[in-house]
Amino acid sequence: MTSNASAIKNIVTVIWLLPMLILFASSMGIAQNLDLATGKDDQPIEITADNGIEWQRDNQVMIATGNAKATRGTSNVEADTLRAYYQNNANGGSDLSRLDAIGHVKISSPTQTVTGQSGVYDLLQAILVVTGKKVTLVSGKDRITATQQMEYYEKKQMAIARQNATANHDGKVLRADTLVALFSKDKFGKSRVSRVQAFENVRVVTPTESIWARKGIYDVSSGIVTLNGDVRITRDGNQLNGDYAVINLNTGISKLLTDPGLQSPKGKKNDLNLRQKRKKKRVRGYLVPKRKPSRESK
């Protein structure tokens, strides 16, 4: 066979395989997030364990112990012990309705991982709740932690971290009592955190500043954090107080502003109450001058 004929054969082979390669790549991109509950209906959940599986027919529960693992597609639930609960369906059969995970819990997909001490996976509502002294969710460059529990809502693509919650995106840190993270898919089909809402005792830490507020919103793609309520910015012993702040974590620029909701509506510029309210909410700064060295220290 000549070299030209061999090249043509190779091109034909690639063209013939191309549709299958595209289909394979597409299927890999679809199932990247946690979808144990919302996966394909015809895809079974496989349960394995080292020490054995106990089936309690009357209680409609299956108990797997010893490195127990439940798998559906690319999503896994791992723990020391798994309890799988069933309930009867309208067709006379039974459906898996809930998974309880106990000890060294890990729920994972190709792009997301949640770890904790115990967990409950409601497969009917597609809601996962993981508890423990340290619960962690990792999604790409994003890491979200909490010291009470983490809730993951498959259908809404949303996670809620409760108590001492921290969101870390590529070294940029946002802390609060409660964090709500919203996920979206990038062009490769991978799930990532796109937006984080923070509530109570919100704190943003940059290399030069510490910022406190009551609530905030972090747009991950732009790196901009918008803070509201008793905002305080401290830097080198100086402090600025206000109602509203915009922090750009990418550029390091912080702006402290008056609350835009306090601006006078049209036609009411002379309203005394509004003017007084606006005056009380003015931005304030406390600047500490550098002390000059005393003659005795020279």
VEXNUTOR-921107 format. One line per field, with one value per residue (C-alpha): residue in three letters; x, y, z. Coordinates in Angstrom, 3 decimals. Example, Ala and Ser with C-alpha at 12.3 -4.5 7.8 and 13.67 -1.06 7.14 Angstrom:
VEXNUTOR-921107
resn = [ALA_SER]
c1 = [12.300_13.670]
c2 = [-4.500_-1.060]
c3 = [7.800_7.140]
end
This chain:
VEXNUTOR-921107
resn = [MET_THR_SER_ASN_ALA_SER_ALA_ILE_LYS_ASN_ILE_VAL_THR_VAL_ILE_TRP_LEU_LEU_PRO_MET_LEU_ILE_LEU_PHE_ALA_SER_SER_MET_GLY_ILE_ALA_GLN_ASN_LEU_ASP_LEU_ALA_THR_GLY_LYS_ASP_ASP_GLN_PRO_ILE_GLU_ILE_THR_ALA_ASP_ASN_GLY_ILE_GLU_TRP_GLN_ARG_ASP_ASN_GLN_VAL_MET_ILE_ALA_THR_GLY_ASN_ALA_LYS_ALA_THR_ARG_GLY_THR_SER_ASN_VAL_GLU_ALA_ASP_THR_LEU_ARG_ALA_TYR_TYR_GLN_ASN_ASN_ALA_ASN_GLY_GLY_SER_ASP_LEU_SER_ARG_LEU_ASP_ALA_ILE_GLY_HIS_VAL_LYS_ILE_SER_SER_PRO_THR_GLN_THR_VAL_THR_GLY_GLN_SER_GLY_VAL_TYR_ASP_LEU_LEU_GLN_ALA_ILE_LEU_VAL_VAL_THR_GLY_LYS_LYS_VAL_THR_LEU_VAL_SER_GLY_LYS_ASP_ARG_ILE_THR_ALA_THR_GLN_GLN_MET_GLU_TYR_TYR_GLU_LYS_LYS_GLN_MET_ALA_ILE_ALA_ARG_GLN_ASN_ALA_THR_ALA_ASN_HIS_ASP_GLY_LYS_VAL_LEU_ARG_ALA_ASP_THR_LEU_VAL_ALA_LEU_PHE_SER_LYS_ASP_LYS_PHE_GLY_LYS_SER_ARG_VAL_SER_ARG_VAL_GLN_ALA_PHE_GLU_ASN_VAL_ARG_VAL_VAL_THR_PRO_THR_GLU_SER_ILE_TRP_ALA_ARG_LYS_GLY_ILE_TYR_ASP_VAL_SER_SER_GLY_ILE_VAL_THR_LEU_ASN_GLY_ASP_VAL_ARG_ILE_THR_ARG_ASP_GLY_ASN_GLN_LEU_ASN_GLY_ASP_TYR_ALA_VAL_ILE_ASN_LEU_ASN_THR_GLY_ILE_SER_LYS_LEU_LEU_THR_ASP_PRO_GLY_LEU_GLN_SER_PRO_LYS_GLY_LYS_LYS_ASN_ASP_LEU_ASN_LEU_ARG_GLN_LYS_ARG_LYS_LYS_LYS_ARG_VAL_ARG_GLY_TYR_LEU_VAL_PRO_LYS_ARG_LYS_PRO_SER_ARG_GLU_SER_LYS]
c1 = [0.000_1.388_1.891_-0.943_-3.336_-2.369_-2.931_-6.355_-7.266_-6.246_-8.336_-11.362_-10.897_-10.768_-13.878_-15.701_-14.697_-15.382_-19.124_-18.392_-15.595_-17.905_-20.627_-18.132_-16.799_-20.318_-21.337_-18.234_-19.075_-22.683_-22.149_-19.540_-21.525_-23.091_-26.176_-26.812_-30.498_-31.072_-29.089_-30.658_-33.732_-32.638_-29.195_-29.059_-27.307_-24.686_-23.812_-20.659_-18.977_-16.027_-17.755_-21.127_-24.623_-27.661_-31.151_-34.044_-37.147_-39.744_-37.911_-37.189_-33.563_-30.227_-27.193_-23.687_-20.688_-16.931_-15.783_-19.330_-19.866_-22.917_-22.278_-24.462_-22.762_-19.855_-21.242_-20.242_-21.191_-18.571_-18.678_-17.928_-21.610_-24.384_-28.086_-30.216_-33.956_-36.622_-40.303_-43.043_-43.976_-47.217_-46.069_-45.829_-42.060_-39.763_-37.579_-34.457_-35.585_-32.752_-29.121_-27.691_-23.894_-22.083_-18.387_-15.712_-18.281_-17.215_-19.578_-17.827_-18.120_-15.399_-15.481_-17.041_-16.323_-18.081_-16.581_-17.829_-18.636_-22.203_-24.694_-28.268_-29.033_-32.734_-32.967_-36.591_-35.992_-32.417_-31.034_-27.808_-27.038_-23.551_-22.657_-19.477_-16.949_-15.456_-17.488_-15.783_-17.003_-14.402_-15.361_-12.441_-10.508_-13.296_-13.278_-16.187_-16.024_-18.295_-18.236_-21.870_-23.295_-23.360_-26.547_-26.370_-29.435_-28.964_-31.884_-31.053_-27.279_-26.828_-24.931_-25.455_-22.631_-23.641_-21.547_-18.057_-18.480_-15.561_-15.366_-11.904_-11.516_-7.928_-6.670_-9.432_-11.327_-14.878_-16.163_-19.614_-21.995_-23.820_-22.741_-24.952_-23.005_-24.587_-23.017_-22.906_-21.193_-18.285_-17.794_-16.309_-19.388_-17.586_-19.408_-17.949_-19.014_-20.336_-21.837_-21.666_-24.138_-22.931_-25.061_-24.125_-20.618_-19.333_-15.601_-13.379_-9.619_-7.196_-3.398_-3.793_-7.305_-9.925_-13.559_-16.603_-20.317_-23.694_-24.242_-22.588_-22.563_-19.430_-19.425_-16.657_-16.079_-15.557_-13.938_-16.254_-17.738_-20.665_-21.168_-24.065_-24.787_-22.346_-19.388_-15.942_-12.674_-9.400_-5.937_-2.665_-4.517_-6.929_-10.664_-13.484_-17.159_-20.163_-23.250_-22.134_-18.839_-17.598_-14.413_-12.595_-10.509_-8.764_-7.480_-7.337_-9.432_-12.006_-14.739_-16.813_-20.058_-23.322_-26.210_-27.688_-31.115_-30.960_-30.851_-33.800_-36.505_-37.370_-39.656_-38.690_-35.310_-36.436_-37.783_-36.230_-36.483_-34.642_-31.912_-31.467_-31.363_-28.814_-26.698_-26.600_-25.361_-22.396_-19.134_-16.729_-12.999_-10.630_-7.044_-4.127_-1.192_2.257_4.095_7.311_10.267_11.044_14.360_15.222_14.918_17.336]
c2 = [0.000_3.419_6.182_8.239_5.318_4.732_8.408_8.330_5.206_6.904_10.002_7.827_5.990_9.273_10.571_7.325_7.532_11.276_11.024_8.446_10.595_13.621_11.552_10.198_13.678_15.051_12.251_12.873_16.566_16.010_13.934_16.060_17.223_15.283_13.629_10.454_11.384_13.128_10.733_8.620_6.726_3.503_3.634_1.455_2.315_-0.305_-0.910_-2.750_-3.340_-5.208_-6.738_-7.582_-6.370_-7.071_-6.953_-6.283_-6.945_-5.873_-2.618_-2.080_-1.260_-2.570_-2.116_-2.218_-2.145_-1.834_0.645_0.770_2.418_3.377_4.210_5.573_6.623_8.858_9.762_7.887_7.833_6.258_5.688_3.186_2.205_2.834_2.375_2.275_2.739_1.589_2.376_0.814_2.422_2.479_-0.382_-2.828_-2.612_-0.608_2.452_3.535_6.649_7.537_6.827_7.326_7.483_7.070_7.598_9.050_10.191_11.133_12.016_12.579_13.127_13.917_17.625_17.844_16.274_16.642_15.175_15.008_12.679_11.692_12.356_11.869_11.721_12.214_10.660_11.667_15.359_15.275_16.894_15.927_16.988_16.295_17.077_17.073_19.230_20.045_19.643_20.456_20.879_21.105_22.125_22.948_25.882_26.495_25.150_25.728_24.614_24.710_23.408_22.305_21.074_21.384_21.086_20.318_20.738_18.836_20.357_23.937_23.425_25.132_24.444_25.978_25.960_26.626_27.833_29.270_29.001_29.825_30.136_30.060_30.742_30.557_32.091_34.722_34.155_35.049_34.107_34.267_32.411_31.110_30.899_30.033_28.941_28.782_26.582_26.831_24.854_26.164_25.566_22.139_21.077_21.214_22.576_25.646_28.182_31.273_33.243_33.186_34.880_35.567_36.214_37.468_38.219_38.509_39.029_39.493_39.230_40.697_41.045_44.638_44.888_43.250_44.071_43.256_43.490_41.881_40.417_40.265_38.844_37.521_37.325_34.804_35.460_39.224_38.946_41.650_41.426_43.731_44.230_45.771_46.683_48.182_47.876_48.351_48.419_48.383_48.898_49.751_50.821_53.046_52.337_53.357_52.891_52.931_51.116_49.772_48.616_47.230_45.152_43.993_41.010_40.849_44.437_45.000_48.198_48.788_51.429_52.444_54.205_55.409_52.997_53.631_52.823_55.985_58.380_60.789_59.794_62.243_65.056_64.738_66.408_68.668_65.897_66.708_63.140_61.718_64.355_63.598_59.846_60.360_62.496_59.814_57.288_59.276_57.422_57.948_57.409_57.158_57.739_57.165_59.498_58.022_58.965_60.900_59.410_61.273_63.029_60.547_57.617_59.236]
c3 = [0.000_-0.953_1.594_0.016_0.247_3.880_4.727_3.043_5.031_8.266_7.438_6.658_9.973_11.910_10.154_10.949_14.628_15.002_15.805_18.518_19.961_20.089_21.734_24.284_25.077_25.443_27.785_29.912_30.134_31.204_34.355_36.107_39.145_42.014_40.538_42.522_42.850_39.513_37.314_34.602_35.850_34.143_35.760_38.902_42.169_43.019_46.693_47.809_51.186_52.689_55.721_54.217_53.345_55.514_54.014_56.444_54.404_56.976_57.697_53.994_54.663_53.396_55.668_54.172_56.540_56.081_53.434_52.114_48.742_46.652_42.988_40.221_37.024_38.059_41.506_44.667_48.344_50.637_54.411_57.154_57.087_54.580_55.244_52.089_52.669_50.210_49.809_47.712_44.418_42.435_40.184_43.060_43.238_45.501_45.029_46.893_48.779_51.168_51.934_55.423_55.574_58.904_59.560_57.242_54.710_51.191_48.344_45.035_41.291_38.728_39.672_43.152_46.536_49.896_53.080_56.670_59.557_58.659_55.913_54.749_51.022_50.278_46.824_46.290_47.016_45.629_48.795_50.548_54.147_55.528_59.149_61.214_63.030_59.643_56.481_53.187_49.633_46.861_43.328_41.044_42.553_45.083_48.637_51.029_54.659_57.724_61.297_61.525_58.233_54.467_52.414_48.694_46.447_43.187_41.283_42.276_41.971_45.320_48.553_52.000_54.565_58.174_61.132_60.723_56.977_54.690_50.911_49.372_45.650_44.471_47.739_48.037_51.309_52.385_55.868_57.475_59.787_56.701_53.061_50.089_46.994_43.536_40.858_37.072_34.325_32.304_28.583_29.352_31.307_34.644_37.665_39.387_42.011_40.260_43.169_46.969_49.314_52.874_55.979_59.470_60.708_57.169_56.819_53.780_54.198_51.648_51.894_53.144_54.642_56.827_56.028_58.182_57.342_58.081_54.612_51.244_47.719_46.024_42.219_41.644_37.940_38.400_41.842_43.203_46.702_47.555_51.306_53.234_56.850_59.365_57.037_58.601_56.717_58.661_57.212_58.978_62.121_60.154_60.034_57.691_58.600_56.267_55.060_51.715_50.202_46.905_47.114_43.990_45.089_41.707_41.729_45.512_45.243_48.016_47.910_50.915_49.971_51.406_50.961_47.474_48.916_50.994_48.048_47.938_45.443_42.695_43.789_47.467_47.611_50.444_52.659_56.070_57.405_54.414_54.705_58.390_57.727_54.987_57.279_59.958_57.401_56.105_55.560_58.450_58.646_61.587_60.500_62.825_62.043_62.119_65.286_64.878_66.721_69.951_70.521_73.250_70.805_68.353]
end
